[in-house]
Amino acid sequence: MKKVLFVCSANKLRSPTAEHVFPKREDLEVASAGLNHVADTPLDADLVEWAEFIFVMEKAHRSKLQQRFKAELKNTRVICLDIPDKYAFMDSDLVRILEARVQRHLG
């Protein structure tokens, strides 16, 4: 089972949407977190170490992630999905984009 973590800024819209979409797949264990300190689930070292794949929504998220958790990322694949912060939670367009872009990396 692949351990997949979805990361955005506040963990309110994009990454929680992804966390709700992908548990349907039996080959994935999923979680989500946010990089901001006020995030619903703030990203911490334990979550980073747990994940085999980390999907960030923006390039700035990847940079922050790599700065804060460099040591914990040694065996983790970080993938930027390039999804702007303009979607509501479970927006049908966001779900479609997530499914298409994540599929490319996880098969």
Secondary structure as UniProt FT lines:
FT   STRAND          2..8
FT   HELIX           14..21
FT   HELIX           22..24
FT   TURN            26..27
FT   STRAND          28..34
FT   TURN            37..38
FT   HELIX           45..50
FT   STRAND          53..56
FT   HELIX           59..68
FT   HELIX           71..73
FT   TURN            74..75
FT   STRAND          77..80
FT   TURN            89..90
FT   HELIX           92..106
//
